[in-house]
Amino acid sequence: MKSIIPSVIVFQTAQTGDIVIAELNSKTITGFHFDLLCMDGGKGFFLEDLSLTAFCPIAQVIPAIDPRNPNKIFAPGDLVRCEILKLTPSLEKVVVGMKGNTLSPEMRHSVQLGLIFQPDLPLQFSYVKEIKAILMF
C-alpha cells in the first residue's frame, strides 16, 4: 500500500514551474502519460516509489531530439524532463509540459526539456537507484 505522507509532502512542496524527470508510460491522441521518477533543479525528491503519474497534453509535447537517431519518436520507456504546469493535490494529479512556458528566461537557457538519457539524470536519483540495487541483493 502506498504511503500517503510522502505524496502529501511532495504536493505541498512542488509548485508550477518545478522540473521533474519522468518515464513515458503510454501515448494517446490527447497526450502522454508519465510515471514520475524524481524532481530536478534543486528539489531532490525521489518520486519513483510513490507511483505518482503525470499527464502531458499533446500541445505541450516537443519533438524527441536524439543526435544518434534523427528519426526518433517518443516511445514507452523514454526518459523525459518536464516542467510542472498544474498540480491538483486533492486528486494527486500533475499536468506537465515540455515547452518551457513557466520557466524563467534564465531557466529556459539552462534546462533542457524533452527527451533525456541516463547520463542526464540528476546525480541524487542515480545514487538512490544504485543503493537500492545493492540492497536488493
Steps between C-alpha positions, in 0.01 A plus 500: 500500500625846406589734786290818506748710696781522242266588212332766717840655567583497129172672411551760776852575381478469120374795302434617148829541315685228691691249291431126510656197336250245375482178303254477213236242581257540210392730218146590401343739251462760777850473648763299683470322834812491717621330816678762710853398602647802681510875532783688332635851528567528872218299657641155564183295532520135397148436365526159337382306808188718540344380172412857403402559141476806279324595180652712223245642253601443138524879451782503759708226334815597309680280245727227639853612418757222496832579327555127448162450333357794301173310436437438871146524629397471865445141613403336829801481729651828379627737767368855480568824690182708538375806682199483730211697350225417748464312828177371650605361841156374602494270196879446484492625140797658331496665158840553340638656184817505293480849349642706787192721539544548875880519508682824569716633214813379683356151544397478134866528402635263763240219513448259212140383498388198301682176428797426726729204553644311800806731532261799524328368813558697821785352704284450809257287298784289358649452848168390651447253213850356554447466876162335449654256252773407750250453781286271284783242484 
